[in-house]
Amino acid sequence: EKYSENIETLKKYIVKKVRTLYKPFVITNVGVIFLHNIFIKDNLILLKSQDNINYTFKHATGVYWSVEKIVSKIFNVIIMDKYVDGWLTIGTWFLKSLFFISIITCLIGFLKKYIKSDIKFELSRGLIFMILMLCGYIMHLCKFNEYLTGTTFSCAIFFYIGILYKKFKQKIKINLTNTFCSALILGICYKIYPQKISILNNYYHNPIWILTSSLAGFILILYISE
């Protein structure tokens, strides 16, 4: 919230996120793009894409990328339009979503200037994140996830939950009882919808299900880590 005071603090926050999220995203993906043709020569595949016609983990038959294709892929990475789908870059989609979620959260924080009451501010902020999650679910139903928009909107609320936990950590008591209840809820959620989910592809059953199971898992992990 300290970055949601004025334009200058917002700029500092964006610069910070560029350094900690955008920069690693670009370096990792561009590095793999440059290494692609080298590894193809040795019959190894770093990537998992339509350009690689046939592959297994140990052996692969791939194609070389032209200079034009390499430049195009690097450009797409720089503008965060796409990431390189591969074994070494599979987690970088998270950096992309987290980058945009962080900026969105900082912008929402400017409401504090107009809503003086902490309770009303958190209720308003929570409502906005719920609306974002609903928008993400609608995108899921419409099978729209360009630029990872659906994934970003669906995951934004989990970022907010982390903010709330950090803010009210001293007042939140996690014990064996609520941990056991959380494990029970996770079991029920899995029993109801045993199919797999994919946050990357914004594929899940419904907002209530993923929110409930995520909160239960969050409590369970916190108890184990403590």
Salt bridges, closest charged atoms under 4 A:
GLU1 OE2 - ARG125 NH2 3.07
GLU1 OE2 - LYS167 NZ 3.49
GLU8 OE2 - LYS11 NZ 3.82
ASP51 OD1 - LYS69 NZ 3.49
ASP51 OD2 - LYS73 NZ 3.58
ASP118 OD1 - LYS112 NZ 2.10
GLU122 OE2 - ARG125 NH2 2.93
GLU122 OE2 - LYS167 NZ 2.64
